[in-house]
Amino acid sequence: MKREDGYVTVSITAETSVSASGEVEFNKAKVGASVEGSVEAGKGMTYEVKMKEADFEKLKRGEIAPPHPLNPETIPDGTSIKMEQSQFTGYGLDVGLSYHAAELGISGDVRQGQGMSIEVSRTGDKLQMTAGPTEFIENNGKVSLGVGPVSVSMGRSDTLKEYKLRTAEFDLSSPAGKEAFESFAKDGRMPEKEGPGVSNTLRFDKINYESTGGKVGLDIGPINLETDGTTNTGEYLITHHPDGTKPVTSDITYGGDHPDITIEQKYDKEGKLIPGSEKFAMKFDTTDGNARELLVYSFTGDEAKAKAARENDEPITLNLTAGDVKELQRRAREQPMSHMGLGGLLSDYDGNPVDPLMAVRNMAISPAYNEFRLAESYFGVFMDGDKQPLPGELKIG
C-alpha cells in the first residue's frame, strides 16, 4: 500500500458473482493481496486501485462497492484501476481485446499474462480507458529498457523495441458518450475516432533503441533518424492525433561525458515538420564546478548564480527553441576564427549554419566536445559578445 498526496494506491481482492443477466459483479472487497488471477463466478479477483483516502476508508468499511472497471457508477471521482487483460475473462470482452492485442503486436504474449493491460480512470464525468503493454502503463508511458513485447535485433549489439498504446475518453454526462462506453464494455473495442461524447482517441508508438556500436538508420513514423556508435539509448514517442498531426518526442542519451538531449517536434498530416514546433533540451549532469559555473554564467550573466552552481550537483538543463539555436549559431560565427571553435561545430563544410536539430545533435555527440568543453565554448561566445547572455532558458534541478 502507498499513500501520497491524499491518495492511496493498493491492491484489493473483490468477491465476484454472476447477476441474473449473466454479468460478472464485484461484491465485498479485501484490501492487500498480490495482483493476479482472473474473473470467474464465485471467486475473488485481485487488481490495483488508486483512490482518494476518504473513498478508501469507505471501501474498507464496506460503505461503497469495489470499483468495477466496466461500471462507472462504482468508480469514485479521481479513482483509477489497473488490470491485466487476462483478468477480463468472463466479461465478454475477449473479441475486442484480442483484436487490439493483435493490432498492438502483442498477441503472442497475452496468453502468458505479460501482454496488454487496461487502465480505467475517472475525473468527474470523464472516463479514460487506456490499453497497451503492461510495462508501458505501469511506468506511465516510460517503458524500462530491456523489457517489452517486441525486440528486434539490429546487429550484434543493437536492439530496437516497439510498443503501441491506445486511449479514449468517454463523457458519461453525454448520452452518446455513455452509449459509446457501453459498446466498449460489450465488445472490448475502443473507438478509433472522436465523436459525440468521445474524445482523445489517441494512438501512441513508443520505440526504444539501444546501441553499443555501429551505425543504424531508423525510419520512425514521419521522421528518419540515424544513430552512430556513440549512441547508448534513444526513446521515441509518437502521438497520432485524429486530425493526422503527429507530435514526436525523442529522448537520446549519448555515451561518455556528453549532455542528454530531448527533442520535441510536430508534423502535419502530410508528414512535414510544422515550422516553429521544434523545442530542444540539453541536460548537463556534470559535477565539475568550473563547467557548471561557466555554463550558468554564459546563459544568465549572473555571477552570483554562476558561483552558487559550483556547490550544487543537480542537473542543469538548457531549453532552446529553433530560434535560440539560430541566434547561438549567429553569435558563434561572429567569433574570431569561428570555424575552429563552436561556430565550426554548428556549420556545414561550406560554413553555412546547419539545421537546428543537427546543431543540437552536434553539440551533444561530438567526440571533441564533452560537457566541460561545451561550457568553455559557450563562455567564449558570451565574452566575445560583450557579456550578453546567450539565448535559451537555463534550469538547475
C-alpha positions as a printed Julia matrix, in Angstrom:
397×3 Matrix{Float64}:
   0.0     0.0     0.0
   1.22    3.51   -0.8
  -0.14    6.83    0.46
   0.78   10.01   -1.37
  -0.79   13.45   -1.9
  -4.13   12.41   -0.4
  -4.38    9.23   -2.48
  -3.98    5.56   -1.63
  -2.63    3.01   -4.12
  -3.42   -0.54   -3.08
  -4.26   -3.98   -4.42
  -7.71   -5.24   -3.49
  -9.48   -8.55   -3.92
 -13.14   -8.3    -4.83
 -15.52  -11.21   -4.39
 -17.28  -11.94   -7.67
 -20.7   -13.28   -8.54
 -22.93  -13.54  -11.58
 -26.1   -11.49  -11.86
 -29.4   -12.74  -13.25
 -28.45  -11.22  -16.61
 -25.19  -13.15  -16.65
 -22.89  -10.2   -15.89
 -19.96  -10.53  -13.5
 -20.4    -8.33  -10.43
 -17.99   -7.24   -7.7
 -19.08   -7.58   -4.1
 -17.13   -7.25   -0.85
 -13.51   -6.08   -1.07
 -10.47   -7.36    0.81
  -7.51   -4.99    0.99
  -3.98   -6.18    0.33
  -3.0    -9.08   -1.95
  -0.77   -9.86   -4.88
  -2.27   -8.73   -8.18
  -3.09  -11.9   -10.07
  -5.98  -14.11  -11.12
  -8.93  -13.66  -13.46
 -12.63  -13.0   -13.15
 -14.68  -16.11  -12.54
 -18.04  -16.54  -10.84
 -17.74  -17.32   -7.15
 -14.06  -16.45   -6.94
 -12.01  -13.45   -5.91
 -10.39  -11.06   -8.35
  -7.32   -9.01   -7.42
  -6.32   -5.75   -9.1
  -4.74   -2.37   -8.34
  -6.71    0.73   -7.36
  -5.66    4.32   -6.75
  -8.28    6.39   -4.96
  -8.74    9.3    -2.57
  -8.1     8.43    1.09
 -11.7     9.27    2.08
 -13.08    6.87   -0.56
 -10.56    4.22    0.51
 -11.81    4.4     4.09
 -15.4     3.97    2.84
 -14.28    0.95    0.82
 -12.65   -0.63    3.89
 -15.84   -0.09    5.92
 -17.92   -1.67    3.18
 -19.87    1.54    2.58
 -19.11    1.51   -1.15
 -18.7    -1.38   -3.58
 -15.29   -2.25   -5.03
 -14.59   -0.2    -8.18
 -15.74   -2.14  -11.24
 -13.85   -1.2   -14.44
 -16.96   -1.5   -16.6
 -19.46    0.02  -14.17
 -18.76    3.78  -13.92
 -21.23    4.15  -11.04
 -18.83    2.2    -8.8
 -15.78    4.32   -9.71
 -15.43    7.37   -7.42
 -14.16   10.64   -8.85
 -10.35   10.63   -9.03
 -10.08    6.83   -8.96
  -8.06    4.72  -11.4
  -7.99    0.93  -11.85
  -5.27   -1.19  -13.47
  -5.84   -4.77  -14.65
  -4.17   -7.36  -16.82
  -6.05   -8.18  -19.99
  -6.29  -11.81  -18.85
  -8.31  -10.62  -15.87
 -11.12   -9.53  -18.16
 -12.01  -13.13  -18.94
 -15.71  -13.54  -18.2
 -16.71  -10.05  -19.28
 -17.41  -10.9   -22.9
 -14.6    -8.54  -23.97
 -12.4   -11.26  -25.4
 -13.07  -10.44  -29.06
 -12.33   -6.75  -28.82
  -9.34   -7.07  -26.54
  -7.84   -9.8   -28.69
  -8.37   -7.54  -31.68
  -6.41   -4.75  -30.01
  -3.78   -7.17  -28.76
  -3.1    -8.29  -32.32
  -3.13   -4.69  -33.52
  -0.67   -3.7   -30.8
   1.62   -6.52  -31.82
   1.49   -8.44  -28.55
  -0.97  -11.25  -29.17
   1.74  -13.87  -28.61
   2.38  -12.63  -25.08
  -1.23  -12.19  -23.99
  -1.66  -15.91  -23.27
   1.34  -15.73  -20.95
  -0.18  -12.89  -18.96
   2.59  -10.49  -19.97
   0.92   -8.6   -22.77
  -1.75   -5.96  -22.55
  -3.13   -4.16  -19.53
  -6.19   -1.97  -19.17
  -6.33    1.2   -17.11
  -9.6     2.96  -16.26
  -9.59    6.36  -14.57
 -12.4     8.75  -13.74
 -12.34   12.55  -13.41
 -15.81   13.95  -12.91
 -17.98   12.64  -15.73
 -14.94   11.82  -17.9
 -13.84    8.18  -18.03
 -10.46    7.47  -19.61
  -9.71    4.0   -21.0
  -6.13    3.03  -21.88
  -4.88   -0.26  -23.36
  -1.32   -1.25  -24.09
   1.72   -3.21  -22.95
   1.76   -3.76  -19.19
   5.22   -2.2   -18.79
   4.09    0.93  -20.63
   1.07    1.53  -18.42
   2.8     0.67  -15.14
   5.55    3.19  -15.85
   3.19    5.98  -17.0
   4.42    5.81  -20.56
   8.07    5.4   -19.59
   8.92    1.85  -20.6
  12.0     0.39  -18.98
  14.74   -0.6   -21.39
  15.17   -4.31  -21.8
  11.5    -5.27  -21.39
   8.63   -5.35  -23.83
   6.69   -7.45  -26.25
   8.78   -6.75  -29.32
  12.56   -6.83  -29.59
  14.21   -6.71  -32.99
  17.94   -7.26  -33.27
  19.65   -4.67  -35.45
  23.04   -6.33  -35.26
  25.38   -7.91  -32.79
  24.95   -5.2   -30.14
  21.95   -3.11  -31.23
  18.29   -3.66  -30.34
  15.06   -1.96  -31.27
  11.91   -2.35  -29.17
   8.48   -1.12  -30.16
   5.38   -0.51  -28.03
   1.94    0.71  -29.03
  -0.81    2.2   -26.89
  -4.44    3.23  -27.37
  -6.57    5.54  -25.28
 -10.03    7.1   -25.45
 -12.05    9.38  -23.18
 -15.8     8.93  -22.68
 -18.08   11.74  -21.46
 -20.63    9.94  -19.29
 -22.76   13.08  -18.96
 -23.5    12.74  -22.68
 -25.97   10.06  -23.85
 -23.72    9.41  -26.84
 -20.65    9.1   -24.62
 -22.42    6.73  -22.26
 -23.61    4.63  -25.2
 -20.08    4.51  -26.63
 -18.71    3.28  -23.31
 -21.43    0.64  -23.02
 -20.46   -0.5   -26.5
 -16.85   -0.86  -25.37
 -17.97   -2.77  -22.29
 -19.82   -5.17  -24.56
 -17.23   -5.96  -27.22
 -13.94   -4.51  -25.91
 -13.29   -2.27  -28.93
 -12.3     1.29  -28.11
 -13.46    3.99  -30.53
 -10.96    4.64  -33.31
 -12.18    8.19  -33.97
 -13.56   11.07  -31.96
 -17.3    11.67  -32.0
 -20.18   12.83  -29.79
 -19.24   12.05  -26.2
 -15.89   10.57  -27.22
 -12.6    12.46  -27.32
  -8.82   11.97  -27.08
  -8.92    8.82  -29.18
  -5.16    8.78  -29.39
  -2.74    6.15  -30.58
   0.88    6.14  -29.44
   4.0     4.5   -30.79
   6.89    4.13  -28.38
  10.24    2.96  -29.71
  13.36    2.26  -27.66
  16.73    1.94  -29.33
  19.85    0.69  -27.58
  23.28    0.61  -29.17
  26.88   -0.01  -28.2
  28.38    0.48  -31.62
  27.8     0.64  -35.36
  25.53    2.91  -37.38
  21.81    2.25  -37.89
  19.13    4.24  -39.74
  15.69    4.35  -38.11
  12.51    5.19  -40.0
  10.08    6.12  -37.22
   6.67    7.38  -38.31
   7.18   10.66  -40.14
  10.86   11.06  -39.28
  14.12    9.42  -40.21
  16.86    9.17  -37.6
  20.39    7.93  -37.92
  22.38    6.79  -34.93
  26.08    6.15  -34.7
  28.48    4.31  -32.44
  28.37    6.85  -29.61
  24.65    6.45  -29.06
  23.72    4.49  -25.95
  19.93    4.74  -25.89
  17.12    6.51  -27.66
  13.43    6.68  -26.73
  10.94    7.96  -29.3
   7.27    8.65  -28.59
   4.89    9.42  -31.47
   1.34   10.56  -30.73
  -1.2    10.06  -33.54
  -3.96   12.67  -33.32
  -7.29   12.15  -35.11
  -6.55   15.14  -37.38
  -3.44   13.39  -38.68
  -0.88   15.53  -36.85
   1.93   13.71  -35.06
   3.84   15.24  -32.14
   7.15   13.41  -31.69
   9.31   13.4   -28.56
  12.82   11.96  -28.72
  14.96   11.34  -25.62
  18.52   10.48  -26.59
  21.4     9.55  -24.31
  24.94    9.53  -25.63
  27.85    7.62  -24.2
  30.62    9.27  -22.25
  30.7    12.79  -20.83
  28.02   14.3   -23.09
  24.68   16.03  -22.4
  21.47   14.08  -22.93
  19.01   15.71  -25.32
  15.22   15.83  -25.64
  13.7    16.9   -28.95
  10.06   17.88  -29.39
   8.65   18.21  -32.9
   5.23   18.29  -34.52
   4.43   17.0   -38.01
   1.35   17.74  -40.12
  -0.84   15.06  -41.69
   1.44   15.02  -44.74
   4.4    14.13  -42.54
   6.03   17.55  -42.87
   7.57   19.35  -39.92
   5.38   22.22  -38.71
   7.55   25.37  -38.66
   8.25   26.7   -35.19
   7.2    23.46  -33.46
  10.69   22.31  -32.55
  11.95   22.54  -28.97
  15.21   21.2   -27.62
  16.57   20.45  -24.17
  20.19   19.65  -23.33
  20.69   18.11  -19.89
  24.15   18.5   -18.34
  24.82   16.29  -15.34
  28.43   17.34  -14.84
  29.67   17.82  -11.27
  32.72   19.76  -12.43
  32.47   23.11  -10.6
  34.22   25.06  -13.36
  31.97   23.66  -16.07
  28.84   24.42  -14.04
  29.91   27.99  -13.3
  30.84   28.74  -16.92
  27.6    27.23  -18.18
  25.33   29.19  -15.85
  27.25   32.46  -16.28
  27.12   32.22  -20.09
  23.35   31.85  -20.25
  22.35   34.12  -17.35
  25.08   36.72  -16.97
  24.52   36.37  -13.22
  27.86   35.96  -11.38
  26.25   35.08   -8.04
  24.05   32.41   -9.59
  27.02   31.05  -11.52
  29.19   30.74   -8.39
  26.31   29.12   -6.47
  26.03   26.5    -9.22
  29.5    25.21   -8.29
  28.18   23.91   -4.97
  25.04   22.38   -6.46
  25.32   18.97   -8.1
  21.81   18.87   -9.57
  21.5    18.57  -13.37
  21.49   21.76  -15.44
  19.01   21.79  -18.33
  19.31   24.19  -21.25
  15.99   24.68  -23.08
  16.23   26.01  -26.63
  13.81   26.9   -29.41
  14.84   26.69  -33.06
  15.18   30.49  -32.95
  17.51   30.25  -29.95
  19.72   27.78  -31.79
  19.91   30.03  -34.86
  20.88   33.02  -32.7
  23.56   30.92  -30.99
  24.88   29.94  -34.41
  24.98   33.59  -35.49
  26.91   34.69  -32.44
  29.31   31.74  -32.68
  30.09   32.63  -36.32
  30.99   36.2   -35.31
  33.85   34.99  -33.15
  37.42   35.32  -34.47
  38.49   32.05  -36.08
  34.94   30.78  -35.54
  35.47   27.8   -37.83
  37.97   26.44  -35.31
  35.5    26.54  -32.44
  31.79   26.32  -31.74
  30.99   28.11  -34.99
  32.52   25.25  -36.95
  30.57   22.68  -34.95
  27.31   24.43  -35.8
  28.06   24.88  -39.51
  28.5    22.65  -42.54
  31.65   22.3   -44.61
  30.82   25.46  -46.55
  30.4    27.5   -43.38
  26.61   27.67  -43.58
  24.57   27.08  -40.39
  23.2    23.55  -40.18
  19.58   22.76  -39.33
  18.79   23.5   -35.63
  18.15   19.8   -34.94
  21.52   18.87  -36.39
  23.18   21.71  -34.47
  21.85   20.41  -31.15
  22.83   16.87  -32.08
  26.35   18.01  -33.0
  26.77   19.74  -29.64
  25.7    16.6   -27.8
  27.5    13.98  -29.84
  30.82   15.45  -30.95
  33.78   13.41  -29.62
  35.76   16.66  -29.29
  33.14   18.4   -27.14
  32.41   16.91  -23.76
  30.34   18.83  -21.2
  33.27   20.91  -19.95
  34.44   21.79  -23.47
  30.9    22.88  -24.4
  30.62   25.07  -21.31
  34.02   26.58  -22.1
  32.96   27.27  -25.71
  29.68   28.9   -24.61
  31.67   31.11  -22.26
  33.92   32.19  -25.12
  30.93   33.26  -27.22
  29.47   35.03  -24.17
  32.66   37.0   -23.52
  33.17   37.89  -27.2
  29.59   39.19  -27.25
  30.22   41.81  -24.52
  28.79   39.51  -21.86
  25.33   39.43  -23.38
  23.67   36.23  -22.07
  23.36   33.52  -24.68
  19.85   32.63  -25.95
  17.87   29.93  -24.16
  16.4    29.15  -20.76
  18.58   27.54  -18.11
  17.15   25.49  -15.21
  19.01   23.86  -12.34
  17.47   20.75  -10.84
